[in-house]
Amino acid sequence: MKVYEHIPGLFPANAALDLMPLPGESMVSSLWRFAWRNGLSAKELLRFCSSGLGYSKEGSDYSRSRAFDPDVFIDASGWINQSREIDFIEPSSRHRHTWWCSHFRYCPVCLEHLYHSYWHQSKFISHCPLDGAALIDSCYCCRASLPEYGFQRAILSKPYTCHKCRGAISGVKINLSARVHYQQRAREFSEIIASIERWWFDATPLRKELETMIPSHRFRAYAPWMRPHSSLRYWIVAQVPPPERLPVLTSTLPPLVVLKWKVRLKPDDPMAFLFERRQSKFEKLVLARQVYRATLRRLGRTIQRSQPFDDAQYRRHQALPLEDFVRSSKHCNLQLLALIMLRRSYETYISSFEDSPEHAQLEDGNVGFPYGNEFALRLRICWRAQFIADYASFYWWLVAMRDGREGVNSFRREMATLCDADASYDRQFGDLVSGTVAFPAVDGLDLGLFP
């Protein structure tokens, strides 16, 4: 009979006084150390850290019935300083894997000292903020992939041990003296972790804003420059600089342009529908044509200031085969070519060959009302946002073609930008329409919603 079975909740080796959890320490780290010191199997450990039905299933959504219970663990271990992991890693968030590694990721130096931080799971961070070692997600000895991170049997059954080679994951056999050495650095850890937490909270508004624009899971054909698992993190770091000593992933991606609008519409006449006649799509697109022509004029002037062109160059860009022109010519004006592609996608065949946008005619079959509703019948800004975002997506598709990137042939321009729109219906004061669209900045062009 084991001691803990004879006296429930009382452990001779639980290290309640000398090995308290350190600042930033993860739930897995505390459970590993507790189980290792008391010789508990994964099944035995469960009764001292959860009041639920069992461990979570790998790859499944968060479930309260199968979850770590900090209150139960406090009663069993006596460790009052519990992990703040739940404040930062939102298990129920559908975008969790955009910001956090799904598999166990660690610093070899920290792990050999019986310490793992939930910040080691952050995809923003490339190296351990405590000692500078590179973070890895495989066994240090055999390079085998590690189990999924979380309150799961696979990761908790063998503390600090690789499931494949049976050796120490960190490459160094663990011992108590190493942990005691780290305990003496508690104040240093506290300052570093506090600075990371402050940065995380500062970046939260931008992170939440981008989350609303990430397409649903059924859309995975992202453009090469618009991958949520990399691009969005780079843009957050660029706009909300992390602490100086925090090693984060960097990139040469252009900055993110975010265009926002919020407009209240004039209330509808409740009896208007009795007298209105049904409009054709050509009539419905009257406002769209006006905005489209104005947008073409603005884009043309902006491109002229950035990369001047004349009528002959315009005709040349329009006539030559797209693939050959982009990949072979040293004199290709990608900004101008993107404008031509925009015109080809929206206008009739004859109209798109006209120099002047003054009489541009939209091809009814190629035009869909933006953001899934017909507020664009009354809102110029909805059309303007769509045309500008489409121009940017065409430009970056041309860049991808020029650079020889994969996936160019399966390009879908609606997946090349991030967008979100919402309408709050109000019959008394008028509907409030708000929206956001984001895309990588086009070098040399000021692409905004307003003059």
VEXDREN-2710 file (C-alpha; in Angstrom, 1 decimal):
% VEXDREN-2710
k/r/px/py/pz
1/MET/0.0/0.0/0.0
2/LYS/1.3/3.4/-0.9
3/VAL/1.4/6.2/1.7
4/TYR/-1.1/8.5/-0.2
5/GLU/-3.7/5.6/-0.3
6/HIS/-3.4/5.3/3.5
7/ILE/-3.7/9.0/4.2
8/PRO/-5.5/10.7/1.4
9/GLY/-4.2/14.1/0.4
10/LEU/-1.0/13.7/2.5
11/PHE/2.3/13.1/0.6
12/PRO/5.7/12.7/2.1
13/ALA/7.4/14.0/-1.0
14/ASN/5.1/16.5/-2.5
15/ALA/7.6/19.3/-2.1
16/ALA/4.9/21.7/-0.9
17/LEU/7.4/24.0/0.7
18/ASP/10.6/23.7/-1.3
19/LEU/9.3/23.2/-4.9
20/MET/6.4/25.6/-5.3
21/PRO/5.4/26.4/-8.9
22/LEU/7.5/29.2/-10.4
23/PRO/6.1/32.2/-12.2
24/GLY/4.9/31.3/-15.7
25/GLU/5.0/27.6/-14.9
26/SER/2.5/25.5/-16.9
27/MET/-0.1/23.1/-15.7
28/VAL/1.8/20.2/-17.3
29/SER/5.0/21.1/-15.5
30/SER/3.4/21.2/-12.1
31/LEU/1.5/17.9/-12.6
32/TRP/4.7/16.2/-13.9
33/ARG/6.7/17.3/-10.9
34/PHE/4.0/16.2/-8.5
35/ALA/3.5/12.8/-10.1
36/TRP/7.3/12.2/-10.4
37/ARG/8.0/13.0/-6.8
38/ASN/5.1/10.9/-5.5
39/GLY/5.4/8.0/-7.9
40/LEU/2.0/8.4/-9.4
41/SER/0.8/6.9/-12.6
42/ALA/-1.5/8.8/-14.9
43/LYS/-4.5/7.0/-13.6
44/GLU/-3.5/7.7/-10.0
45/LEU/-2.7/11.3/-10.7
46/LEU/-6.2/12.0/-12.0
47/ARG/-7.9/11.8/-8.6
48/PHE/-5.7/14.6/-7.3
49/CYS/-6.1/17.1/-10.1
50/SER/-9.6/16.7/-11.5
51/SER/-13.2/16.2/-10.4
52/GLY/-14.3/15.2/-13.9
53/LEU/-14.7/12.0/-15.8
54/GLY/-11.1/11.6/-17.0
55/TYR/-8.5/13.1/-19.2
56/SER/-9.3/15.1/-22.3
57/LYS/-9.2/13.2/-25.6
58/GLU/-6.4/14.2/-28.0
59/GLY/-7.6/16.5/-30.8
60/SER/-11.0/17.1/-29.2
61/ASP/-12.5/20.4/-28.1
62/TYR/-12.2/21.6/-24.5
63/SER/-14.7/19.9/-22.1
64/ARG/-15.4/21.0/-18.6
65/SER/-16.3/17.4/-17.6
66/ARG/-12.8/16.3/-18.5
67/ALA/-10.6/19.1/-17.2
68/PHE/-7.9/20.0/-14.8
69/ASP/-9.4/21.4/-11.6
70/PRO/-6.9/23.8/-9.8
71/ASP/-8.9/23.7/-6.5
72/VAL/-8.6/19.9/-6.3
73/PHE/-4.9/20.1/-7.0
74/ILE/-4.3/22.7/-4.4
75/ASP/-6.0/20.5/-1.8
76/ALA/-3.8/17.6/-2.7
77/SER/-0.4/19.3/-3.2
78/GLY/-0.6/22.3/-0.9
79/TRP/0.9/24.4/-3.8
80/ILE/-0.9/27.7/-3.5
81/ASN/0.9/29.5/-6.4
82/GLN/-1.1/28.0/-9.2
83/SER/-0.5/28.5/-12.9
84/ARG/-2.2/31.5/-14.6
85/GLU/-2.2/29.5/-17.9
86/ILE/-6.0/29.6/-18.3
87/ASP/-5.8/33.5/-18.3
88/PHE/-3.8/33.4/-21.6
89/ILE/-4.5/30.1/-23.3
90/GLU/-8.2/30.0/-24.1
91/PRO/-9.1/26.3/-24.5
92/SER/-12.5/27.1/-26.0
93/SER/-11.3/29.6/-28.5
94/ARG/-11.6/28.4/-32.1
95/HIS/-8.4/30.3/-32.9
96/ARG/-6.3/28.9/-30.2
97/HIS/-4.0/27.0/-32.6
98/THR/-3.2/30.2/-34.4
99/TRP/-1.3/31.6/-31.4
100/TRP/-0.3/28.5/-29.4
101/CYS/1.5/25.2/-30.3
102/SER/-0.8/22.2/-30.2
103/HIS/2.1/19.8/-29.3
104/PHE/4.3/20.0/-26.3
105/ARG/7.1/22.6/-26.9
106/TYR/9.9/23.2/-24.5
107/CYS/13.2/24.7/-23.6
108/PRO/15.8/21.9/-23.0
109/VAL/17.6/23.9/-20.3
110/CYS/14.4/24.7/-18.4
111/LEU/13.1/21.2/-18.7
112/GLU/16.3/19.7/-17.3
113/HIS/15.5/21.9/-14.3
114/LEU/12.0/20.4/-14.0
115/TYR/10.4/23.6/-15.4
116/HIS/8.2/24.3/-18.3
117/SER/6.3/27.5/-19.0
118/TYR/3.1/27.9/-20.9
119/TRP/4.8/30.7/-22.7
120/HIS/7.0/28.0/-24.3
121/GLN/3.8/27.0/-26.2
122/SER/3.4/30.5/-27.7
123/LYS/4.0/30.6/-31.5
124/PHE/5.1/34.2/-31.1
125/ILE/8.2/33.2/-29.2
126/SER/11.1/31.4/-30.9
127/HIS/13.6/31.1/-28.0
128/CYS/13.2/30.8/-24.2
129/PRO/12.9/34.2/-22.6
130/LEU/14.6/32.9/-19.5
131/ASP/17.9/31.5/-20.9
132/GLY/17.8/32.1/-24.7
133/ALA/17.7/28.4/-25.8
134/ALA/15.7/27.5/-29.0
135/LEU/12.3/26.1/-28.3
136/ILE/11.7/22.6/-29.8
137/ASP/8.7/20.2/-30.0
138/SER/10.6/16.9/-30.4
139/CYS/12.7/14.7/-28.1
140/TYR/16.2/16.1/-27.7
141/CYS/17.7/12.6/-28.0
142/CYS/15.7/10.8/-30.7
143/ARG/13.9/13.7/-32.4
144/ALA/10.5/11.9/-32.1
145/SER/7.5/14.1/-32.1
146/LEU/6.0/14.8/-28.7
147/PRO/2.3/14.3/-27.6
148/GLU/-0.3/17.0/-27.9
149/TYR/-0.2/19.6/-25.1
150/GLY/-3.0/19.7/-22.6
151/PHE/-4.7/17.8/-19.8
152/GLN/-4.3/14.5/-21.6
153/ARG/-3.1/11.0/-20.6
154/ALA/-0.5/10.8/-23.4
155/ILE/1.5/13.8/-22.1
156/LEU/1.0/13.2/-18.4
157/SER/1.6/9.4/-18.2
158/LYS/5.4/9.6/-18.4
159/PRO/6.8/12.8/-16.8
160/TYR/9.9/14.2/-18.5
161/THR/10.3/11.0/-20.5
162/CYS/10.1/10.4/-24.3
163/HIS/7.5/7.8/-25.2
164/LYS/9.7/6.4/-28.0
165/CYS/13.2/6.2/-26.8
166/ARG/12.3/6.1/-23.0
167/GLY/15.1/8.7/-22.4
168/ALA/14.8/12.2/-20.9
169/ILE/13.1/14.6/-23.3
170/SER/15.6/17.3/-22.4
171/GLY/18.5/15.0/-23.0
172/VAL/19.6/15.3/-19.4
173/LYS/18.5/13.1/-16.5
174/ILE/16.4/15.1/-14.1
175/ASN/17.3/15.7/-10.4
176/LEU/16.0/17.7/-7.5
177/SER/19.2/19.9/-7.1
178/ALA/18.6/21.3/-10.6
179/ARG/15.1/22.3/-9.6
180/VAL/16.3/23.9/-6.3
181/HIS/18.7/26.0/-8.4
182/TYR/15.8/27.4/-10.4
183/GLN/13.7/28.0/-7.3
184/GLN/16.3/30.6/-6.3
185/ARG/15.6/32.5/-9.5
186/ALA/11.9/33.0/-8.7
187/ARG/12.2/36.8/-8.5
188/GLU/14.0/37.0/-11.8
189/PHE/11.4/34.8/-13.5
190/SER/8.6/36.9/-12.1
191/GLU/9.9/40.1/-13.7
192/ILE/10.4/38.4/-17.1
193/ILE/7.0/36.7/-17.1
194/ALA/5.3/39.9/-16.0
195/SER/6.8/41.8/-19.0
196/ILE/5.5/39.1/-21.4
197/GLU/2.0/39.2/-19.8
198/ARG/1.9/43.0/-20.2
199/TRP/2.8/42.7/-23.9
200/TRP/0.2/40.0/-24.4
201/PHE/-2.6/42.2/-22.9
202/ASP/-1.4/45.2/-24.9
203/ALA/-1.6/43.1/-28.1
204/THR/-5.0/41.5/-27.2
205/PRO/-7.2/44.2/-29.0
206/LEU/-5.3/43.8/-32.3
207/ARG/-5.3/40.0/-31.9
208/LYS/-9.0/39.9/-31.3
209/GLU/-9.6/42.2/-34.3
210/LEU/-7.7/39.9/-36.6
211/GLU/-9.5/36.9/-35.3
212/THR/-12.8/38.3/-36.4
213/MET/-11.5/38.5/-40.0
214/ILE/-10.0/35.0/-40.2
215/PRO/-12.1/32.9/-42.6
216/SER/-14.0/29.8/-41.3
217/HIS/-12.2/26.5/-41.1
218/ARG/-13.7/25.2/-44.3
219/PHE/-11.6/27.8/-46.2
220/ARG/-8.0/26.7/-46.2
221/ALA/-6.8/28.0/-49.6
222/TYR/-5.0/31.0/-48.1
223/ALA/-2.8/33.1/-50.3
224/PRO/0.9/32.5/-49.6
225/TRP/1.1/35.9/-47.8
226/MET/-2.1/35.5/-45.8
227/ARG/-1.5/32.4/-43.6
228/PRO/-3.0/32.9/-40.1
229/HIS/-0.3/30.7/-38.6
230/SER/2.5/33.0/-39.6
231/SER/1.5/36.3/-41.3
232/LEU/-0.9/37.4/-38.6
233/ARG/1.7/36.9/-35.8
234/TYR/4.3/38.9/-37.7
235/TRP/1.9/41.8/-38.2
236/ILE/1.0/41.8/-34.5
237/VAL/4.6/41.9/-33.5
238/ALA/5.2/44.8/-36.0
239/GLN/2.4/46.9/-34.6
240/VAL/2.7/46.0/-30.9
241/PRO/6.5/45.6/-30.2
242/PRO/7.3/43.0/-27.6
243/PRO/9.7/43.5/-24.7
244/GLU/13.3/44.1/-25.8
245/ARG/14.6/40.8/-24.4
246/LEU/11.7/38.7/-25.7
247/PRO/13.0/36.7/-28.7
248/VAL/10.1/36.6/-31.2
249/LEU/9.9/35.4/-34.8
250/THR/10.5/38.0/-37.4
251/SER/9.6/38.4/-41.0
252/THR/10.1/40.7/-44.0
253/LEU/6.4/40.8/-44.7
254/PRO/5.0/44.3/-45.5
255/PRO/2.9/46.0/-42.8
256/LEU/-0.8/45.2/-42.6
257/VAL/-3.3/47.8/-43.8
258/VAL/-6.5/47.7/-41.9
259/LEU/-9.5/49.7/-43.3
260/LYS/-12.5/50.2/-41.1
261/TRP/-15.9/51.9/-41.5
262/LYS/-19.0/52.4/-39.5
263/VAL/-22.1/54.0/-41.0
264/ARG/-25.7/54.5/-39.8
265/LEU/-28.2/54.3/-42.5
266/LYS/-31.3/56.4/-42.8
267/PRO/-34.3/54.4/-41.5
268/ASP/-36.4/52.8/-44.3
269/ASP/-39.9/54.0/-45.0
270/PRO/-42.0/51.0/-43.7
271/MET/-44.5/51.5/-46.5
272/ALA/-42.0/52.0/-49.3
273/PHE/-42.1/48.3/-50.4
274/LEU/-45.7/48.8/-51.5
275/PHE/-44.8/51.3/-54.2
276/GLU/-41.3/50.1/-55.2
277/ARG/-41.0/48.2/-58.4
278/ARG/-38.5/45.4/-58.8
279/GLN/-35.1/46.7/-60.1
280/SER/-32.9/44.9/-62.5
281/LYS/-29.3/44.1/-61.5
282/PHE/-28.1/46.8/-63.9
283/GLU/-30.2/49.4/-62.0
284/LYS/-29.0/48.1/-58.7
285/LEU/-25.4/48.6/-59.7
286/VAL/-25.8/52.3/-60.4
287/LEU/-24.0/53.2/-57.2
288/ALA/-21.4/50.5/-57.7
289/ARG/-20.5/51.9/-61.2
290/GLN/-20.1/55.4/-59.8
291/VAL/-17.8/54.2/-57.0
292/TYR/-15.9/51.9/-59.3
293/ARG/-15.1/54.7/-61.8
294/ALA/-14.0/57.0/-58.9
295/THR/-11.8/54.2/-57.5
296/LEU/-10.1/53.6/-60.8
297/ARG/-9.3/57.3/-61.1
298/ARG/-7.8/57.4/-57.6
299/LEU/-5.8/54.2/-58.2
300/GLY/-4.5/55.6/-61.6
301/ARG/-3.3/58.8/-60.0
302/THR/-1.7/57.0/-57.1
303/ILE/0.2/54.6/-59.4
304/GLN/1.3/57.5/-61.6
305/ARG/3.0/59.1/-58.6
306/SER/4.6/55.9/-57.5
307/GLN/5.7/54.4/-60.9
308/PRO/4.8/56.8/-63.8
309/PHE/3.5/55.3/-67.0
310/ASP/2.3/56.6/-70.3
311/ASP/-0.4/55.4/-72.8
312/ALA/2.0/53.2/-74.7
313/GLN/3.1/51.4/-71.5
314/TYR/-0.5/50.9/-70.5
315/ARG/-1.3/49.3/-73.9
316/ARG/1.8/47.1/-73.6
317/HIS/0.9/45.8/-70.2
318/GLN/-2.6/45.2/-71.5
319/ALA/-1.7/43.3/-74.6
320/LEU/1.2/41.0/-73.6
321/PRO/0.6/37.5/-72.2
322/LEU/0.4/37.8/-68.4
323/GLU/2.7/35.0/-67.4
324/ASP/5.5/35.8/-69.8
325/PHE/5.3/39.5/-69.0
326/VAL/5.5/39.1/-65.2
327/ARG/8.3/36.5/-65.2
328/SER/10.4/37.7/-68.1
329/SER/10.2/41.4/-68.4
330/LYS/12.4/43.6/-66.2
331/HIS/10.2/46.6/-67.0
332/CYS/6.9/45.2/-65.7
333/ASN/4.9/47.6/-63.6
334/LEU/3.1/45.3/-61.2
335/GLN/1.0/48.1/-59.8
336/LEU/-0.3/49.0/-63.2
337/LEU/-0.8/45.4/-64.2
338/ALA/-2.8/44.8/-61.0
339/LEU/-5.1/47.7/-62.1
340/ILE/-5.6/46.1/-65.5
341/MET/-6.4/42.8/-63.9
342/LEU/-9.0/44.6/-61.7
343/ARG/-10.6/46.0/-64.7
344/ARG/-10.7/42.7/-66.5
345/SER/-12.4/41.0/-63.6
346/TYR/-15.2/43.6/-63.2
347/GLU/-15.8/45.2/-66.6
348/THR/-17.2/44.0/-69.9
349/TYR/-14.7/42.8/-72.5
350/ILE/-14.9/46.0/-74.5
351/SER/-14.9/48.4/-71.6
352/SER/-11.8/46.9/-70.0
353/PHE/-9.8/47.9/-73.1
354/GLU/-10.7/51.6/-72.8
355/ASP/-8.0/53.9/-71.5
356/SER/-10.3/56.1/-69.5
357/PRO/-12.3/54.8/-66.6
358/GLU/-14.9/57.5/-67.0
359/HIS/-17.3/55.2/-68.9
360/ALA/-16.3/51.9/-67.4
361/GLN/-19.2/49.4/-67.6
362/LEU/-19.5/46.6/-65.1
363/GLU/-20.2/43.1/-66.2
364/ASP/-23.3/42.3/-64.2
365/GLY/-22.5/38.6/-63.9
366/ASN/-19.1/39.3/-62.4
367/VAL/-20.3/41.6/-59.7
368/GLY/-21.6/40.3/-56.4
369/PHE/-22.8/42.6/-53.6
370/PRO/-20.0/42.8/-51.0
371/TYR/-20.1/41.2/-47.6
372/GLY/-23.1/39.0/-48.3
373/ASN/-25.8/41.7/-48.2
374/GLU/-27.3/44.5/-50.2
375/PHE/-26.3/47.4/-48.0
376/ALA/-24.0/48.3/-50.9
377/LEU/-27.1/49.6/-52.6
378/ARG/-26.9/52.6/-50.3
379/LEU/-23.3/52.6/-49.0
380/ARG/-20.5/53.8/-51.2
381/ILE/-17.9/52.8/-48.7
382/CYS/-18.8/49.1/-49.0
383/TRP/-18.1/49.1/-52.7
384/ARG/-14.9/51.2/-52.2
385/ALA/-13.6/48.7/-49.6
386/GLN/-14.2/45.8/-52.0
387/PHE/-12.6/47.4/-55.0
388/ILE/-9.5/48.5/-53.0
389/ALA/-9.1/45.1/-51.3
390/ASP/-9.4/43.3/-54.7
391/TYR/-6.8/45.5/-56.2
392/ALA/-4.4/44.6/-53.4
393/SER/-5.1/40.9/-53.8
394/PHE/-4.4/41.1/-57.5
395/TYR/-1.1/42.9/-56.8
396/TRP/0.1/40.3/-54.3
397/TRP/-1.0/37.4/-56.6
398/LEU/1.3/38.9/-59.3
399/VAL/4.1/39.1/-56.8
400/ALA/3.6/35.5/-55.9
401/MET/3.7/34.6/-59.7
402/ARG/6.9/36.6/-60.2
403/ASP/8.6/34.9/-57.3
404/GLY/7.6/31.5/-58.5
405/ARG/5.6/30.5/-55.4
406/GLU/3.4/27.4/-55.2
407/GLY/-0.3/27.5/-55.2
408/VAL/-0.6/30.5/-57.6
409/ASN/-2.8/28.6/-60.1
410/SER/-5.4/27.8/-57.4
411/PHE/-5.6/31.5/-56.3
412/ARG/-8.9/32.8/-55.1
413/ARG/-8.9/36.5/-54.5
414/GLU/-11.6/36.3/-51.8
415/MET/-9.0/34.4/-49.8
416/ALA/-6.3/36.9/-50.3
417/THR/-7.6/39.5/-47.9
418/LEU/-9.1/39.4/-44.4
419/CYS/-12.6/40.9/-43.9
420/ASP/-15.4/41.2/-41.5
421/ALA/-18.8/43.0/-41.7
422/ASP/-21.7/43.3/-39.4
423/ALA/-25.1/45.1/-39.3
424/SER/-27.0/46.1/-36.2
425/TYR/-30.7/46.4/-37.3
426/ASP/-32.5/49.4/-35.9
427/ARG/-35.9/50.4/-37.4
428/GLN/-36.1/53.5/-35.2
429/PHE/-32.7/55.2/-35.8
430/GLY/-31.5/53.3/-38.8
431/ASP/-29.3/50.2/-39.3
432/LEU/-25.7/50.6/-38.1
433/VAL/-23.3/48.9/-40.6
434/SER/-19.6/48.3/-39.7
435/GLY/-16.9/46.5/-41.4
436/THR/-13.1/45.9/-41.6
437/VAL/-10.9/44.7/-44.4
438/ALA/-7.2/44.0/-44.1
439/PHE/-4.4/43.2/-46.6
440/PRO/-0.6/43.6/-47.0
441/ALA/0.5/47.1/-47.9
442/VAL/1.3/47.7/-51.5
443/ASP/4.7/49.4/-51.7
444/GLY/4.5/53.0/-52.7
445/LEU/0.7/53.2/-52.7
446/ASP/-1.6/54.8/-50.2
447/LEU/-4.7/52.6/-50.3
448/GLY/-7.3/54.1/-48.0
449/LEU/-11.0/54.4/-47.9
450/PHE/-11.0/58.2/-47.8
451/PRO/-9.2/60.8/-50.0
END
